């Protein structure tokens, strides 16, 4: 059974940085394109970034372009999200996901104060 555990969230001031991690168990991360999503209070879960299986192709949502970077370590079975120049509107619970599959972790809370 595929399980995902996100970590690395926390509280940060505007302009700060955080690096999130997501470790997959029950399968090899090599098999999947990976993505990060986020859900702000009272809103639907939104796509943030995705990374191809090979790691060669990335796509970011327009509101995080140039600030967020997704990467993967297939040996550690982990995907990362480096978030720079954080803004209050980035406040949300962040989830990783094997793209297109119905597997979700518990998420990790990111709070950006102004």
C-alpha positions, 0 to 999 in steps of 0.5 A, a space after each residue: 500500500 502506497 503511503 506518503 508522509 509530508 514534513 518540513 512545514 512551519 511558520 515563517 515571515 514574509 520573504 522567508 524560505 522553507 523546504 518540504 519533504 515527502 517520503 513515499 513507502 510501499 512503492 518506488 518513487 521512480 514509477 511516478 511523476 510527482 506533484 505538490 498540491 496545497 489547500 488553504 482554509 475554506 478553499 479547494 486543493 490546488 495544484 502547485 508544481 509537478 516533476 516528471 519521472 525522469 526529473 527533466 521536466 517541471 511545471 509550476 502554477 503561475 503564482 509560484 513560478 520563480 519561487 518554488 522548486 520541486 526536486 526528487 531523490 529516487 534513492 531516498 524515495 523522497 520528493 522535495 519542495 523548496 519554497 522561497 520568497 514566501 508570501 501570506 497567500 502561500 499559507 496552506 496545508 501542502 500535500 505531495 501526490 503521485 500524479 494522477 493517483 489517489 494517494 495522499 498523506 496527512 499534509 504539512 502546514 505552512 503559515 506565512 505571516 505578514 
